Amino acid sequence: MDYNITPSEIMDGFKNIEIKNFRGIDHLTIDDLSRVNVFLGQNNSGKSSILEAVLLLTGMANPDTPQNLNRIRTRNYYTNFKDIFYLFHNMDLKTTPEFIAKQIDDEERRLQLQMTYVFDEQAVSSQTGGMNGMLPVSETKTFFNTLEMAFETRAKGVVKEYHSSMTVRPDGVLSNKKIAEDYLEKYGTVFLTADLWGINLAATLSELFKRKQKNVILERLVHFDNRIIDVDILQDDIYVDFENMAEKLPLRMTGDGMRRYLNIVAASANPMNNIILIDEIDNGLHYSAYKKLWEAIFALATDTNKQVFVTTHSKETLYRLNEMLGEHSEYQDALRLYTIEKTKLEGHQAYKMTYNGLREACENDVELRSIVL
């Protein structure tokens, strides 16, 4: 396989992440992140919020990122600007969602979100028909109309500060957007939802095929189902060629499991992505495919130098992960497993485990998805 990168290169990504006042999370610190990081926990424990925090940290310069999170969560492109309020802990706009991370290269980044009011003369003029700049009575400070994103990077003692924002009119229409100047984001991040909402797989595969990466995808598909002999993009649709079939089969006719598997493989193989976020990895897959998927994720993340963040509810998924790592010792050190708990006395906690802990838990049938049952 030729990925134009050597596995020995230092991985891009994060060593640790701290999250404050974000959605249901009051405060959570996650230390010692590795190449593949798996998050477990009960419903509403904050697993998906961790993936969203990573997306925010890698989309700091884009004021659309917070709104995109709500679109991902609600599966609705037409979310209201006020839905951003849900990003604030307990919907308290007096709190400040804050995200702090240390990268593998020791550079630090910090992001804060804040809802404010900004008088937008251009928006007022557009609503009043240009009344010589006169302020109508209705244009008063009755609601927060601006999302402020203040962020900074710190490397070798040098701190650089940046600012992005978006302002809307009272009717919710965007009136002004400011993107941080002189900031270039180094991370390409893809978020794969449980139902793959919003993913254009055909476009991703077309780009990979253009980059001569078809053999990578086909190799993993054959590993998933050894009857597959080819995969193609025909008229903007994906077709899979099975042996002994008269014609190629549209991917949509093969079932949700193969579509999900192929989406994850394509995202992991895509050289434009540094960080892969996979929510509810087991969704839509038969248990017999879990081990194959884990092997594909670890192999592609290692060979293409990526960092992966995964959530799961499935105990069977963890057993298959343990089996795969038992057969591939070269991937064992790349795993970090975190059980996320909201404790009564100490708030949110992340209980870390490495491969050895996973192996012992599986051998003794210990429940890992919750520390407090």
Steps between C-alpha positions, in 0.01 A plus 500: 500500500621848412361778717785746433578505872710284727356349820809613690406867465374672814122486519305822477235543766445559868665380820225623730177698491319700767133591457312755710134606502412323176156344453449259792867505601596733784869407499683205352870430444619221271870420526745276315315482169644260244442410137162327547289626792176325592240662726245299697227606737133503581248702300551876538841449661664736249663261252372676188578837657867399516503442124329836452762668717774359277317631194479846658871495587587417141252751356582796724531751218164418345201666676270254319643206695275533810190521281621201298519300823130559561423402141691176554324430828148582378548369143351828382672752272256774601586544864415826673780733612366479854570126497859603572376559856496121540880499482512683834496290816140479627419764234645765732639770272692649789732201492784484249553175312875451492720242330869456573728251329864409485614354171746222431752765388451679839320797345199604707170638381211656690152594381222693675141553383290795609159637405494880484307789350660701221327794335519432128432820309494317167230262625291787637529689172388196300190459718398868499563565133799719573345761733819707509639275770207570737448231765141369507339441838501122445877489462580486870707263705225243551693189397853377440568532130868410477710191559857590590780244460821610668791261465874490539797279425812471712825354365845536655377781723351699212129572538289598200143622548219485245132581476207383290133588527160495336212746548136448403203733458195466728339279234796262524653585162879526499610862473872485570769234527862553594760229449830519687772657291850356463398162641543179301351183649733200479235237571250350262225337707207285394202417722319172422162496673318186608280517190763657268281807462638754255779279365565502124678168464507507119692829501747366758564184301536693173772711660677193635483323165644811334787483749562135400372369833242259357714199589489604866120512501462179302740312729289591802173418322631154408596452864139588591350267237730275297242477219571862400727542198463872420339833596422786261339843475248504213282806436571636848389175662705224664491149358650184647600207279447156653633184343247286312252787467373609158547872573636736763278573798426853627645547846159607631378148421770326703372603843581756767791300641715516189415867445608588854814289473594662168437850635734441792766340281481783244526768768794321661681461168440858386835687524311829552383382842728514804234424759209257471196528730266198500182512707342165599737296288291183531185655357368312194767228512453130566717380788697278263640813330624672818845339504556574131405864552732539799786351301434739212491800733826417677678405179397811308553734795851361546595495133355843421600662830159596637337537841160340554228570759218244534189459715312174552223346712568143394664247728537265203702768321747509788540122499575504128745787554678291763515203261643710220768653721590155631575399141681826416741588778642783287182702567464437875689808618289721271179441700357716776162414647307751713184441702323835545302536823310787653572450869303659785803635685758574230293572191609353167795263511684303231627163624783389273596149400763359264494172308606295803201631695269423210639147473456431873149644500396283207655188653311561827179636340535834678260775391700788348221722370427631846707515817195582714220252422 
